[in-house]
C-alpha cells in the first residue's frame, strides 16, 4: 500500500470511529431522554395523587360546612320547643294558682256567710 492508500484508510477508520462515537452519543442521549420521560411520568402520577387527596379534603370540608348550619338550626329549634313547653307549663301553673286563689276566696266567702 502506498502512502495515499494508508492515509485514505486512516481517514476512513477515523470516520468509522467518529460515526460509532456519534451513534453511542445518540444512544446515550436517547436513553437519557427515556429516563427523563419516566421521571416526568412518575412526577405526574405523584401530582395526580396529591390533587386527588386535595379534592377529597375539599369535599369533606364542604360537606362539614353544609352540615354545621343544619345542626345549629336543629339545636335552636329544639331549644325553642323546650322554651315553648316551659311557657305553656308556666301558664298552666299560673292559671291553676289563680283558680286556687279563687276557690279559696269563694270558700272563705261561703264560710263567712254561714256564720
Secondary structure, 3 states (H helix, E strand, C coil): CCHHHHHHHHHHHHHHHHHHHHHHHHHHHHHHHHHHHHHHHHHHHHHHHHHHHHHHHHHHHHHHHHHHHHHHHHHHHHHHHHHHHHHHHHHHHHHHHHHHHHHHHHHHHHHHHHC
